[in-house]
């Protein structure tokens, strides 16, 4: 799946793209909505 013209291969998980503040808000929303106790970034 190309992202910004760059091919990207993802075996499992999700790809989050954006500015630091935007990503922080997205991750916080996902963690809260799904009642997660942790969120691993790699």
CHARMM internal coordinates of N, CA and C (Angstrom, degrees):
IC EDIT
DIST 1 N 1 CA 1.4434
DIST 1 CA 1 C 1.5172
ANGL 1 N 1 CA 1 C 108.41
DIST 1 C 2 N 1.2982
ANGL 1 CA 1 C 2 N 118.36
DIHE 1 N 1 CA 1 C 2 N 120.00
DIST 2 N 2 CA 1.4609
ANGL 1 C 2 N 2 CA 120.06
DIHE 1 CA 1 C 2 N 2 CA -179.09
DIST 2 CA 2 C 1.5310
ANGL 2 N 2 CA 2 C 112.00
DIHE 1 C 2 N 2 CA 2 C -76.78
DIST 2 C 3 N 1.2985
ANGL 2 CA 2 C 3 N 115.51
DIHE 2 N 2 CA 2 C 3 N 138.48
DIST 3 N 3 CA 1.4624
ANGL 2 C 3 N 3 CA 122.07
DIHE 2 CA 2 C 3 N 3 CA 176.30
DIST 3 CA 3 C 1.5152
ANGL 3 N 3 CA 3 C 106.83
DIHE 2 C 3 N 3 CA 3 C -125.05
DIST 3 C 4 N 1.3122
ANGL 3 CA 3 C 4 N 117.24
DIHE 3 N 3 CA 3 C 4 N 112.27
DIST 4 N 4 CA 1.4597
ANGL 3 C 4 N 4 CA 120.50
DIHE 3 CA 3 C 4 N 4 CA -179.20
DIST 4 CA 4 C 1.5165
ANGL 4 N 4 CA 4 C 112.45
DIHE 3 C 4 N 4 CA 4 C 58.81
DIST 4 C 5 N 1.3442
ANGL 4 CA 4 C 5 N 117.22
DIHE 4 N 4 CA 4 C 5 N 33.05
DIST 5 N 5 CA 1.4508
ANGL 4 C 5 N 5 CA 121.19
DIHE 4 CA 4 C 5 N 5 CA 179.46
DIST 5 CA 5 C 1.5180
ANGL 5 N 5 CA 5 C 113.76
DIHE 4 C 5 N 5 CA 5 C 84.18
DIST 5 C 6 N 1.3492
ANGL 5 CA 5 C 6 N 117.46
DIHE 5 N 5 CA 5 C 6 N -0.25
DIST 6 N 6 CA 1.4660
ANGL 5 C 6 N 6 CA 121.83
DIHE 5 CA 5 C 6 N 6 CA -179.52
DIST 6 CA 6 C 1.5282
ANGL 6 N 6 CA 6 C 108.09
DIHE 5 C 6 N 6 CA 6 C -109.49
DIST 6 C 7 N 1.3362
ANGL 6 CA 6 C 7 N 118.15
DIHE 6 N 6 CA 6 C 7 N 125.07
DIST 7 N 7 CA 1.4636
ANGL 6 C 7 N 7 CA 119.04
DIHE 6 CA 6 C 7 N 7 CA 178.30
DIST 7 CA 7 C 1.5302
ANGL 7 N 7 CA 7 C 110.75
DIHE 6 C 7 N 7 CA 7 C -68.62
DIST 7 C 8 N 1.3212
ANGL 7 CA 7 C 8 N 115.55
DIHE 7 N 7 CA 7 C 8 N 136.25
DIST 8 N 8 CA 1.4668
ANGL 7 C 8 N 8 CA 121.42
DIHE 7 CA 7 C 8 N 8 CA -178.53
DIST 8 CA 8 C 1.5230
ANGL 8 N 8 CA 8 C 108.02
DIHE 7 C 8 N 8 CA 8 C -130.70
DIST 8 C 9 N 1.3285
ANGL 8 CA 8 C 9 N 116.33
DIHE 8 N 8 CA 8 C 9 N 135.36
DIST 9 N 9 CA 1.4541
ANGL 8 C 9 N 9 CA 121.69
DIHE 8 CA 8 C 9 N 9 CA 176.74
DIST 9 CA 9 C 1.5205
ANGL 9 N 9 CA 9 C 108.07
DIHE 8 C 9 N 9 CA 9 C -116.71
DIST 9 C 10 N 1.3358
ANGL 9 CA 9 C 10 N 115.47
DIHE 9 N 9 CA 9 C 10 N 125.94
DIST 10 N 10 CA 1.4546
ANGL 9 C 10 N 10 CA 121.54
DIHE 9 CA 9 C 10 N 10 CA -179.91
DIST 10 CA 10 C 1.5234
ANGL 10 N 10 CA 10 C 107.62
DIHE 9 C 10 N 10 CA 10 C -123.41
DIST 10 C 11 N 1.3446
ANGL 10 CA 10 C 11 N 116.76
DIHE 10 N 10 CA 10 C 11 N 120.65
DIST 11 N 11 CA 1.4630
ANGL 10 C 11 N 11 CA 119.85
DIHE 10 CA 10 C 11 N 11 CA 178.80
DIST 11 CA 11 C 1.5198
ANGL 11 N 11 CA 11 C 110.95
DIHE 10 C 11 N 11 CA 11 C -77.14
DIST 11 C 12 N 1.3203
ANGL 11 CA 11 C 12 N 117.47
DIHE 11 N 11 CA 11 C 12 N -44.46
DIST 12 N 12 CA 1.4607
ANGL 11 C 12 N 12 CA 121.32
DIHE 11 CA 11 C 12 N 12 CA 178.50
DIST 12 CA 12 C 1.5205
ANGL 12 N 12 CA 12 C 108.38
DIHE 11 C 12 N 12 CA 12 C -155.12
DIST 12 C 13 N 1.3010
ANGL 12 CA 12 C 13 N 115.62
DIHE 12 N 12 CA 12 C 13 N 156.84
DIST 13 N 13 CA 1.4542
ANGL 12 C 13 N 13 CA 120.03
DIHE 12 CA 12 C 13 N 13 CA 178.84
DIST 13 CA 13 C 1.5112
ANGL 13 N 13 CA 13 C 111.92
DIHE 12 C 13 N 13 CA 13 C 103.73
DIST 13 C 14 N 1.3234
ANGL 13 CA 13 C 14 N 115.07
DIHE 13 N 13 CA 13 C 14 N -152.16
DIST 14 N 14 CA 1.4606
ANGL 13 C 14 N 14 CA 120.96
DIHE 13 CA 13 C 14 N 14 CA -176.47
DIST 14 CA 14 C 1.5243
ANGL 14 N 14 CA 14 C 109.31
DIHE 13 C 14 N 14 CA 14 C -140.86
DIST 14 C 15 N 1.3177
ANGL 14 CA 14 C 15 N 115.44
DIHE 14 N 14 CA 14 C 15 N 156.91
DIST 15 N 15 CA 1.4583
ANGL 14 C 15 N 15 CA 122.04
DIHE 14 CA 14 C 15 N 15 CA 177.88
DIST 15 CA 15 C 1.5170
ANGL 15 N 15 CA 15 C 108.03
DIHE 14 C 15 N 15 CA 15 C -111.62
DIST 15 C 16 N 1.3295
ANGL 15 CA 15 C 16 N 116.77
DIHE 15 N 15 CA 15 C 16 N 122.53
DIST 16 N 16 CA 1.4558
ANGL 15 C 16 N 16 CA 122.45
DIHE 15 CA 15 C 16 N 16 CA 179.24
DIST 16 CA 16 C 1.5227
ANGL 16 N 16 CA 16 C 108.15
DIHE 15 C 16 N 16 CA 16 C -111.37
DIST 16 C 17 N 1.3344
ANGL 16 CA 16 C 17 N 116.25
DIHE 16 N 16 CA 16 C 17 N 124.56
DIST 17 N 17 CA 1.4576
ANGL 16 C 17 N 17 CA 121.54
DIHE 16 CA 16 C 17 N 17 CA -176.44
DIST 17 CA 17 C 1.5201
ANGL 17 N 17 CA 17 C 108.71
DIHE 16 C 17 N 17 CA 17 C -127.06
DIST 17 C 18 N 1.3350
ANGL 17 CA 17 C 18 N 115.95
DIHE 17 N 17 CA 17 C 18 N 134.57
DIST 18 N 18 CA 1.4615
ANGL 17 C 18 N 18 CA 119.72
DIHE 17 CA 17 C 18 N 18 CA 177.17
DIST 18 CA 18 C 1.5040
ANGL 18 N 18 CA 18 C 110.88
DIHE 17 C 18 N 18 CA 18 C 154.62
DIST 18 C 19 N 1.3088
ANGL 18 CA 18 C 19 N 115.44
DIHE 18 N 18 CA 18 C 19 N -175.76
DIST 19 N 19 CA 1.4607
ANGL 18 C 19 N 19 CA 121.66
DIHE 18 CA 18 C 19 N 19 CA 177.97
DIST 19 CA 19 C 1.5231
ANGL 19 N 19 CA 19 C 110.75
DIHE 18 C 19 N 19 CA 19 C -72.20
DIST 19 C 20 N 1.3101
ANGL 19 CA 19 C 20 N 115.93
DIHE 19 N 19 CA 19 C 20 N 164.41
DIST 20 N 20 CA 1.4618
ANGL 19 C 20 N 20 CA 121.92
DIHE 19 CA 19 C 20 N 20 CA -176.52
DIST 20 CA 20 C 1.5288
ANGL 20 N 20 CA 20 C 111.32
DIHE 19 C 20 N 20 CA 20 C -57.65
DIST 20 C 21 N 1.3189
ANGL 20 CA 20 C 21 N 117.59
DIHE 20 N 20 CA 20 C 21 N -49.24
DIST 21 N 21 CA 1.4621
ANGL 20 C 21 N 21 CA 120.84
DIHE 20 CA 20 C 21 N 21 CA -178.90
DIST 21 CA 21 C 1.5259
ANGL 21 N 21 CA 21 C 111.80
DIHE 20 C 21 N 21 CA 21 C -64.51
DIST 21 C 22 N 1.3292
ANGL 21 CA 21 C 22 N 116.28
DIHE 21 N 21 CA 21 C 22 N -40.45
DIST 22 N 22 CA 1.4644
ANGL 21 C 22 N 22 CA 120.72
DIHE 21 CA 21 C 22 N 22 CA 179.25
DIST 22 CA 22 C 1.5206
ANGL 22 N 22 CA 22 C 110.50
DIHE 21 C 22 N 22 CA 22 C -63.30
DIST 22 C 23 N 1.3295
ANGL 22 CA 22 C 23 N 116.62
DIHE 22 N 22 CA 22 C 23 N -45.86
DIST 23 N 23 CA 1.4688
ANGL 22 C 23 N 23 CA 120.27
DIHE 22 CA 22 C 23 N 23 CA 179.69
DIST 23 CA 23 C 1.5227
ANGL 23 N 23 CA 23 C 111.16
DIHE 22 C 23 N 23 CA 23 C -64.28
DIST 23 C 24 N 1.3213
ANGL 23 CA 23 C 24 N 117.53
DIHE 23 N 23 CA 23 C 24 N -40.50
DIST 24 N 24 CA 1.4657
ANGL 23 C 24 N 24 CA 120.88
DIHE 23 CA 23 C 24 N 24 CA 179.16
DIST 24 CA 24 C 1.5255
ANGL 24 N 24 CA 24 C 110.29
DIHE 23 C 24 N 24 CA 24 C -60.01
DIST 24 C 25 N 1.3340
ANGL 24 CA 24 C 25 N 117.05
DIHE 24 N 24 CA 24 C 25 N -43.21
DIST 25 N 25 CA 1.4664
ANGL 24 C 25 N 25 CA 120.53
DIHE 24 CA 24 C 25 N 25 CA 178.70
DIST 25 CA 25 C 1.5230
ANGL 25 N 25 CA 25 C 111.33
DIHE 24 C 25 N 25 CA 25 C -65.85
DIST 25 C 26 N 1.3398
ANGL 25 CA 25 C 26 N 116.99
DIHE 25 N 25 CA 25 C 26 N -42.33
DIST 26 N 26 CA 1.4696
ANGL 25 C 26 N 26 CA 120.76
DIHE 25 CA 25 C 26 N 26 CA 179.21
DIST 26 CA 26 C 1.5234
ANGL 26 N 26 CA 26 C 110.84
DIHE 25 C 26 N 26 CA 26 C -62.03
DIST 26 C 27 N 1.3149
ANGL 26 CA 26 C 27 N 116.73
DIHE 26 N 26 CA 26 C 27 N -47.03
DIST 27 N 27 CA 1.4671
ANGL 26 C 27 N 27 CA 121.18
DIHE 26 CA 26 C 27 N 27 CA -178.09
DIST 27 CA 27 C 1.5230
ANGL 27 N 27 CA 27 C 110.31
DIHE 26 C 27 N 27 CA 27 C -65.13
DIST 27 C 28 N 1.3340
ANGL 27 CA 27 C 28 N 117.78
DIHE 27 N 27 CA 27 C 28 N -43.62
DIST 28 N 28 CA 1.4651
ANGL 27 C 28 N 28 CA 121.13
DIHE 27 CA 27 C 28 N 28 CA 178.95
DIST 28 CA 28 C 1.5261
ANGL 28 N 28 CA 28 C 110.84
DIHE 27 C 28 N 28 CA 28 C -60.58
DIST 28 C 29 N 1.3307
ANGL 28 CA 28 C 29 N 116.58
DIHE 28 N 28 CA 28 C 29 N -41.75
DIST 29 N 29 CA 1.4716
ANGL 28 C 29 N 29 CA 121.38
DIHE 28 CA 28 C 29 N 29 CA 179.17
DIST 29 CA 29 C 1.5284
ANGL 29 N 29 CA 29 C 110.76
DIHE 28 C 29 N 29 CA 29 C -63.73
DIST 29 C 30 N 1.3406
ANGL 29 CA 29 C 30 N 117.06
DIHE 29 N 29 CA 29 C 30 N -43.30
DIST 30 N 30 CA 1.4671
ANGL 29 C 30 N 30 CA 121.51
DIHE 29 CA 29 C 30 N 30 CA -179.76
DIST 30 CA 30 C 1.5232
ANGL 30 N 30 CA 30 C 111.17
DIHE 29 C 30 N 30 CA 30 C -66.18
DIST 30 C 31 N 1.3337
ANGL 30 CA 30 C 31 N 116.69
DIHE 30 N 30 CA 30 C 31 N -44.33
DIST 31 N 31 CA 1.4700
ANGL 30 C 31 N 31 CA 121.13
DIHE 30 CA 30 C 31 N 31 CA 179.89
DIST 31 CA 31 C 1.5265
ANGL 31 N 31 CA 31 C 109.84
DIHE 30 C 31 N 31 CA 31 C -61.71
DIST 31 C 32 N 1.3256
ANGL 31 CA 31 C 32 N 117.18
DIHE 31 N 31 CA 31 C 32 N -45.72
DIST 32 N 32 CA 1.4663
ANGL 31 C 32 N 32 CA 121.45
DIHE 31 CA 31 C 32 N 32 CA -178.93
DIST 32 CA 32 C 1.5285
ANGL 32 N 32 CA 32 C 111.07
DIHE 31 C 32 N 32 CA 32 C -66.12
DIST 32 C 33 N 1.3233
ANGL 32 CA 32 C 33 N 117.95
DIHE 32 N 32 CA 32 C 33 N -47.26
DIST 33 N 33 CA 1.4672
ANGL 32 C 33 N 33 CA 122.05
DIHE 32 CA 32 C 33 N 33 CA -176.61
DIST 33 CA 33 C 1.5266
ANGL 33 N 33 CA 33 C 112.54
DIHE 32 C 33 N 33 CA 33 C -64.19
DIST 33 C 34 N 1.3330
ANGL 33 CA 33 C 34 N 116.57
DIHE 33 N 33 CA 33 C 34 N -30.34
DIST 34 N 34 CA 1.4689
ANGL 33 C 34 N 34 CA 120.20
DIHE 33 CA 33 C 34 N 34 CA -177.25
DIST 34 CA 34 C 1.5187
ANGL 34 N 34 CA 34 C 113.00
DIHE 33 C 34 N 34 CA 34 C -103.78
DIST 34 C 35 N 1.3371
ANGL 34 CA 34 C 35 N 117.17
DIHE 34 N 34 CA 34 C 35 N 7.49
DIST 35 N 35 CA 1.4717
ANGL 34 C 35 N 35 CA 122.53
DIHE 34 CA 34 C 35 N 35 CA 178.25
DIST 35 CA 35 C 1.5289
ANGL 35 N 35 CA 35 C 111.35
DIHE 34 C 35 N 35 CA 35 C 52.50
DIST 35 C 36 N 1.3283
ANGL 35 CA 35 C 36 N 116.22
DIHE 35 N 35 CA 35 C 36 N 45.18
DIST 36 N 36 CA 1.4596
ANGL 35 C 36 N 36 CA 120.86
DIHE 35 CA 35 C 36 N 36 CA -178.74
DIST 36 CA 36 C 1.5127
ANGL 36 N 36 CA 36 C 110.58
DIHE 35 C 36 N 36 CA 36 C -82.74
DIST 36 C 37 N 1.3167
ANGL 36 CA 36 C 37 N 116.26
DIHE 36 N 36 CA 36 C 37 N 147.10
DIST 37 N 37 CA 1.4626
ANGL 36 C 37 N 37 CA 119.99
DIHE 36 CA 36 C 37 N 37 CA 175.59
DIST 37 CA 37 C 1.5193
ANGL 37 N 37 CA 37 C 111.50
DIHE 36 C 37 N 37 CA 37 C -96.02
DIST 37 C 38 N 1.3495
ANGL 37 CA 37 C 38 N 117.09
DIHE 37 N 37 CA 37 C 38 N -13.11
DIST 38 N 38 CA 1.4729
ANGL 37 C 38 N 38 CA 120.48
DIHE 37 CA 37 C 38 N 38 CA 177.05
DIST 38 CA 38 C 1.5264
ANGL 38 N 38 CA 38 C 109.85
DIHE 37 C 38 N 38 CA 38 C -156.70
DIST 38 C 39 N 1.3216
ANGL 38 CA 38 C 39 N 114.40
DIHE 38 N 38 CA 38 C 39 N 161.38
DIST 39 N 39 CA 1.4641
ANGL 38 C 39 N 39 CA 122.45
DIHE 38 CA 38 C 39 N 39 CA 179.45
DIST 39 CA 39 C 1.5262
ANGL 39 N 39 CA 39 C 105.78
DIHE 38 C 39 N 39 CA 39 C -142.27
DIST 39 C 40 N 1.3142
ANGL 39 CA 39 C 40 N 118.06
DIHE 39 N 39 CA 39 C 40 N 114.32
DIST 40 N 40 CA 1.4630
ANGL 39 C 40 N 40 CA 121.91
DIHE 39 CA 39 C 40 N 40 CA -176.65
DIST 40 CA 40 C 1.5207
ANGL 40 N 40 CA 40 C 110.82
DIHE 39 C 40 N 40 CA 40 C -91.79
DIST 40 C 41 N 1.3352
ANGL 40 CA 40 C 41 N 115.98
DIHE 40 N 40 CA 40 C 41 N 128.29
DIST 41 N 41 CA 1.4646
ANGL 40 C 41 N 41 CA 122.14
DIHE 40 CA 40 C 41 N 41 CA 173.72
DIST 41 CA 41 C 1.5108
ANGL 41 N 41 CA 41 C 109.15
DIHE 40 C 41 N 41 CA 41 C -108.95
DIST 41 C 42 N 1.3090
ANGL 41 CA 41 C 42 N 116.59
DIHE 41 N 41 CA 41 C 42 N 139.13
DIST 42 N 42 CA 1.4626
ANGL 41 C 42 N 42 CA 119.68
DIHE 41 CA 41 C 42 N 42 CA 178.34
DIST 42 CA 42 C 1.4824
ANGL 42 N 42 CA 42 C 109.21
DIHE 41 C 42 N 42 CA 42 C -130.67
END
COOR INIT
IC SEED 1 N 1 CA 1 C
IC BUILD
